[in-house]
Amino acid sequence: MLGIQSLHVVAVILRCVIAVQGEDLRTLFGSEDPGFNVSIVLPGEPDYVNATKPFNLRFDFEPAAVAFPTSIQEISQLVKLGEKINHQVVARSGGHSYIANGLGGKDGVLVIDMRNFQKITVDDKAGTAVIETGNRLGDIVTALVAHGRAMPHGTCPYVGIGGHAAYGGFGFTSRLWGLTVDAITSIDLVLANGTITTASKNQSPDLFFAMRGSGASFGIATAITVQTFAAPPTATIFSYNWQFTAAGAAAALSSYQDFVLTANLPPEFGAEIVLTRGNVQGNVTVGLAGGWYAPFEQLNATLKPFFDRMPPPRAESFDTGDYLHSAVNLAGGSLDTTSQPDNTDTFYAKSLMTPESQPMSDRALEALMEVIANEGFATSVVWFFQVELFGGRNSAINAVKAEDTAFARRDSLFTIQFYASSPGSVPPYPEAGFMFLDDTVNAIVTNSPPNWDYGAYTNYVDDRLVDWQKRYYAQNYPRLRRLKDLYDPRDTFSFPTSIQN
């Protein structure tokens, strides 16, 4: 617990940070109260650079301080300080925000790092798990599989569950089990005024709605209770690969779109089309990759209607094993997040969620592939695009009503991630990289109807998206603004894409 004297000292420090712009932060944070027992790193201290290092090196923010609390009570006290002096506060789980929102998305923010919150408790009888938000996905897979259980989430083992669960959480099991937000049954959190509370369907249902899709704008989640699922006894990670001209790639993606719209796809089928640089200018490399969570011998029959319209792939691969084996495969060979540090990148990403009721036109696909095959071949950035399958028949993602969670885009067929890294993955990021991704997205949007109601995916957050309120939250945004006024009237939890007061 923080003592009254400790709180006064920190409050004075933070007031100084606000009042004195440009003055050396090391001087302002120079003295620590001996009674202040929360580990805190200040500018100028030896650990500050590592404590504030972003995943995306395109950003270089300087937080006022990074605190490492060990209890929900300590988080409450720190948040009360921020709220009291109108100082902005953010929580950081794994630190994988594409635009460094876990560092505040700007300078001078108080960062509350959740790394000390790593407990996972599984209730075998109820089939639930309580997961503290300092855990990373690799740790969660390992802990749940030890009990024969699993839950929907992404594949990168270093991603923190805090942000992942706050904004969506997609993986190849999502058509089967939904998004991560859909598995949550309750959330323990700290509000902007320091109140410690729990949100669920029956307790503060409006807050529960907001926390599942826009959570970081409303509170600091310390633990989530999730409904887990029986880990499938068998799983196959599959991939196929083709080389096409731009026209051929457009036709292939059109065929795939028609396939997933019309086939009675089992929910055990999770997949994405992967687009990468072609072997010559004018070509596009097209892959189909995914997870199949049913007996392997049923996969060919499921894909037959699509392959009947495609030439034979240049290459194909299948890796069949139990669920844990599939998770290790998708993680790149290891779920271990402790033996070596996480990697960094210097990148820009955009996303586009295509409405199932208005699929992409052939004209849009042809324009997209022309950009990819030519500008994409010549560009210096290292890129990949993933056309992730959210919808289709029997999708658990789209079975949830848009008004049930803040995650509004429950009618999407695809979520497309456009991701491009600088050469060598180090700064600076070239301006041509922004232009290339803008051109690819614009190729689709400008060749679609004027009223095309496309979205964007909040976990692929984009600092250059002008109309993010509409694209991320659609019809839910006005409700979220009202709730922001109620739960965080002073905008304590503020960052570039937080819900606005």
N, C-alpha and C positions, 0 to 999 in steps of 0.2 A: 504494500500500500504506500502511496505517496503521502508524506506528512504535509501539514499546512504550510510550514516553512519552505519545504521543497517546492510546493505548488507556487508559492509567492516568487521564489527565485526564477523558476521557469517562466512564469507570467511576465516578470520584468524583462527577462531575456527576449521573449517573443515580442513584447511591446517595442523594445529597442530595434528589433529587426524590421518591424513595420515602420517605425518612425524615422529610422536613419537609413536612407537609401544609399547604396554604394559604399558604405563604410565597411571596413574589414570585419567579416562575420566572425573570424577567429577571436577578435578582441571582444566582440559583443557576447560570445558564448564562452568567454575565458574561464569563468569560475563556476564550479559545480558545488552544489550543497552536499556535504557529507551524508546527509539523510536521504538524498535522492537515490533510491536503489533500483531505478530502471536504467538499464544500459542505454546510453544515448551517445550518438556520434555527431560532432559538430564540425563545421567548416574549418579546415586547417589542421585537423587531427590526422594522425597517420592512417586511420581506417576509413577516412571520409571518401576517398576516391573509389575504393572497392564497394563501399556501402551505397554509393550513389551511381554505380555503373549501370547504364540501361542495357537491355537486350538489343535494342536497335540503336546503333551508334550514330545514326542520323541526328540523334538528339543528345544534348549535353546540358541538362538542367542542374541547378544548384539548390537543393532543398535547404531550408533553414536548419533542419536537424533531422536525423533518422533515429527513432526510438525503437527499442526492442523489448516490449513488455512481455511478461510471463503469465499474466492473469487478465481476466476480463475486467476486473476492478481497476487495474492499472490503465487499461485502455480507456475506461470510463473517465478516469481522472485526467488523462491527457486530452481527451476530446472536450471535456468541460473547459479546459484552458483555452483551447482553440475557439470554442463557441463564445466564451466570455469576452475575449478580446477581438472577436471577429477575425480570427486567424484561420486560414483554410487548412484542412486536414485531409489526407488520403491514406488509405491502407494499401499495403503491398503484400501480395501472396507469393507468387512465383516470379513476378517482375517481367512477364512476357508481353505486357501491353505493347501493341505495335507502335504506339505514339508516346510511350513512356508515361502514361497516365498514373502508373504506380509510383512515379516520382512527382506527381502533381501536374504534369504536362506544362509546367512553367517553373520559374524560379521562386524561391522563398516559401515553399510549402512545408508543413510539418508532416513527415512521412512516418506512419506507424507500420513497422515491418512485423509480419505475422509468423516468422520462422520458428518461434518457440511454441507454436500451437500445432502440434503434429500427432496428437492422439487420435486413434481410430478404434472405436468400440463396436463390435458386431453382436447383434442379438440374433442368435441362431434360430430361436423359436419364432420370433416375429418377422425374421427376414429383413431387418432394418440395420442400418449402421449410422453411427454418429461420427462425423468426420470433421476434425478441426481444420480451419482454413489455411493453415501453414503447410498442409500436405501437398505434395506434387502427384501428378497422375500416376507415375510409375510406382510410387509407394502405395497408392490406393489399390491399384491392380493386384499387387502382391499380397496386401493385407486381406482383401476380399476373397481372392482365389483360395487362400488358406482355409476359408470356410465354405468353399464351393459356390461362392457368390460372385456377382459382377454387377456393373452399372454402366449406363451410356456415358461416353466421354470421348475426347480426342485421343490421338496416338502419341504425341510428343511427351516423353516421360517427365521432362523438367517443367512443364506447364503447371502453375499453381491452381488448385481447385477453387480458390477464392474468386478470381476474376472469371475463370472458366464457367463456374456455376452462376455467376452474377449476370451473365449476358447471353447464355445459350448453352453451348457445349455439345458439339456435333462430332460423331464418329460413325464408323461403319455399322455399329449396332443400333444407330438411332432410328432407322426405319422400323426396327423390331421393338425397341424400348423407349423411344422418344429422345429428346435432348436431356442434358444433365439437369436443367431447370425443372423438367417434368418429373424427375425422380424425387425431388425434394418434398418432404412432408412438413418440415418445420425448420426455422432458422433462429439461432441464438445470436443476438446482435446488440450493438451499442448505438443509440441514437445520437443526433447532433447535440442534444443537451446533456449527454452523458448517461441517460437512462439505460439501464440494462433490461432487456426484454426478450420475448420470444414471439415470433410471428408464425402463424399457421393458418390453415383454412378456417379454423374455429376461433383463433385468437388474433386480433388485428388483421382481418382478411385483406383490407386495402393495402396495408403495409406488406403483407405476404405477396400480393399481386405485384407490387412495385419492385420488391427485392428479387423477384424471378424474371430478370430481363433488363433491369436498370439498377441493380442493387447498390453499387458504389455511390450513387447519388443520394441514398437515403440512410445508410448506416454502415457500420463496420461489422460484418458477419464474423463471428468467432467460431461457429460450428454449424454444420448443416446435418439434419437427419434425413436420410434417404431410404427409399424403398429399393432394395436390391433384387436381383434376379438370379435364378439358377444359372451358373456358368454353363454354356452349351458343352456337351460332351465332345463335340467335334467342330472344327472350324477350318476353313480353307482360305488362305490369302492367295488371290489369283491376279494375273496380269497378262495382257495381250498387247501387241505393238504393231503398228502399221506406219508406212511412209506414204504420204499423199501429196499431190499438188494442192494448191489452195482450193480449187474447185472440188477436188476429191475429198478434202478434209471437211469442207462445208457439207457435202452430201452425206458423209459418214456421221457427222454430228446431227444432221437432220434425221437420218435413219434411227440413230440412238434415241433422239427426243421422241420420235413417233413410237418407238418400241416401249419406252417407259411410260408413255401416256396411255397406250392401248393394252399392254400385256397385263395379265392378272399376276403381278409380281408378288412373290412371297415376301413377307416382312423380313425374312432371314437374309435377303439380298441387300447388301450395301455396296455402293460403287461410286466411282468418279471417272470421268474422262479427263485424261491428263494431256495437255498440249505443250509441246516444247519445240525448240528450234529444229527446222528441217535439215536434211543432210546437204542440200543445195538451196540457193536462193529460189524462192517460188514454191518451196515444199514446206510441209508441216509434219512433225512427228506426232502421231496420235496414239495414245495408250488408253486401255480400259483396265482399271485396277479396282480391287475391292475385297470385301470379306463376305464369305458364304458360311452361314452358321447353321447348316443342316448337312445331312450326309452328302459326301462329295459326289456320289453318282447321280444326284439330282441336279447338279449345276448345269450340265450340258443341256438338259431339257429346258431349263429355265432360260438359257441364253440362245436357244436354237432360233427363235423368230428373228433375233437381231443378226445372228451370224448367217442366216439364209440370205441376207441382203448385203453382206460384206464380203470382200475378197479374203482369202486366207491370211491370217496374221503372219508377219515376218518372224515373230517369236512369241512364245507363251510360256508361262511358268505357274506352278501350283505348289503350295506348301500346306500340307494337311497335318493337323495335330489336334491337341486339346485347346481349350480357350486360352490358357496361359501361353502356350506356344505361339498362338496367333498374335497375342499382344506383344510378345517379345519381338516377333518378326516386324510388326508395324512400328515398333519403337527403334528399329535399326539394330537390334541384336542384344539390347540390354535394357532392363527397367531400373537399373541401379542409378540413383541420383546423388550418391554420396562419395563415390570413389574418385570422381573427377569433376571439375567445375563445368557449368553449362557453357555452351558456345554463345558467341555474339554474332550479329550480322549488321550490315548497313543496307537498309532496304526501304522500299515504298510498296504499299499494297493497296489495292482497291477491291471492292466486291460488288456484285450485282446479283440480286435474287429475282429470278424470273417467275412471273405468275403462271400457275398451272393452267388457268383459264385463258391466258394469252401467250401461248408458246412463241419462242423466237421464230421469226419468219425466215424463209430461205434467203431473202434479200439481206437480212441482218447477218445471217451466218456467212454468206459469201463476202460481205464487206469486212467482217471480223477476220476471216481467214486470209484475205488479201493483205491486211495490215500485219498479221502474224508472219505470213510467208515472206514478206519483203522487208518492212521496217524491223520486224522481229529478228530477221536473219542478220541485218546489218548493225544492229545496236550493240553497244559495248556492255550493257547490263546483262546479268545472268538471270534468266527468268523461267518461270513455269506458271501455267494456268491450270486450275483444277475446277472441273464442272461437276460439283458434288450433288448427288441425288438426294434431295430432301423429300420429294413427293412421290407421285405414282400411287397406284392402288395399294391399299393395306399399309400405308405409311403411318406409324405411330406419331410422327411429328405433326402431321396435318390433322390428326384426329382430335387434337386439343383446340378448343375454341380460342379465337384471337383475343377475346376479352378476359380469358382466364389467367393469363400471365402478361407481363409487360412486353414479352417477346411477341410481337404482333404479326409477323409475316408467316401465318399458318396456312397460306395457300400457294406456297412456292413449289415449283417443280425442281429448279436447280438453284444452288448458291454457287456462283462462280468466284473463285479467288484469283486475282491477278497479282502476282508477286514477282518483284524484280530486285536483285541485289546489285550493289556496286561491284566493279571489278575487284576481286580479292576480298570482297565482303568488308572492306574498310572505307572510312571516310576519305574524301567527300563523296556525296551521292551526286551523280551527274544530272544536269537539267534535262538531258535527253531521255533519261529514265522516266521522269515525270511525263514528258510528252508522249512517250511510247505507250504507257499505261492509259493515259487520257485518250489517246487515239483508239486503243482497242475497245474501251468501254463506249466511247462515242460512236464507234462503228455500229454497235448494237443498238444503242438508244436512238440515234438519229435515223436509223432505218426501221424503226418500230412506230406504231401509231402514236400521235401526240398525247393521248391519254393513257399511254402504257403505264400501268401501276407497278413499276418495278421497285424493289427494295434494296437494302444493303445490310450486311451482317455485322452486328455490333462487335463480335469478337475479332473481326478483321477491321478494326476501327481505322478510319481514314481522316487525317488532320486537314485534308484539302477538300473534303466533301462539303459543299456549301449548304445544301438542304438536308443535312443529316437528321434533323428532327423528323421530317416526313419519311425519309428512306429507312431509318432505323425503327421508328416507333409508330408510324402511320396513324391510324385513328386513336391509338392509345395515348398519344402525346398530350392532348389537353387534360386528360385525367391525371397523368403523371405530373403535370405542372401544378395542378391543384393539390396533389399529395405532397409535392415538394414544399409548397407554402405551409402546409400543415406540419410536416415532420422536420423540415430544415429551413425555417423562415429566414435565417441569416446567411444561408448559403455556405455553411461550414464545409460541407463535402462538395468541393468545387474543383472542376478540371475542365479542359476545353470542350468535352462532349458530355458534360453532366447535364441533367435535367435543369432547365432554367426556372428561376423564380418569376 
